[in-house]
Amino acid sequence: MITRIRRAQSILEYAALITIISVGLGAMVFYMQRGLQVRIRHLNQELNDGSR
């Protein structure tokens, strides 16, 4: 019985860890994409201003 409880707790801990890591990676990807979009927008503005 105690072994089952420990195993269940271990599985829950791993599930929580995987969830936290996944959310962190997702947030990092979102942050990087957002940064690239802003950089591309600024480059487009600079190119458009320079061609006038």
N, C-alpha and C positions, 0 to 999 in steps of 0.2 A: 504494500500500500504506500509506504513512504517513498519507495523507488518510483512509483507512478507519479506521485506528487512532484518529486524532484525532476523527473523527466518532463512533465508538463510545464513546470516552471522554466526549465531550460529551453524548451521549445518556444515558450512565450517570450523569453528574453531574446532569443535569436530573431524572432519575428519583429519585436520592437526595434532591435538593432538594425535589421534590414530596412524597416520602414523609415527610421531616422536617416539612415545613409541615403536611401532613395530620395527622400524629400530634400536633403541637402544637395545632392547631385542635380536634381531638377531645378532647384533655386539657382545653383551656380550656372547651369546652362541658360536659364532665363536671363540672368544678369549679364552673361557674356553676349547673348544675342542682342539684348537691348543696347549694350555698349557699342556693338558693331553697327547697329542701325543708326545710332546717333552719329558715329564717326562717318559713316557713308553719307548721311544727310549733310554734315558739315563739309565734306569734300565736294559734294555736288554743288553746294552753295558757293564754295570758293571757286570752283571751275566756272560756274555760270557768271559770277561777278567778274572773273578775269577775262572772259570772252567778250565783254561789252566794250 
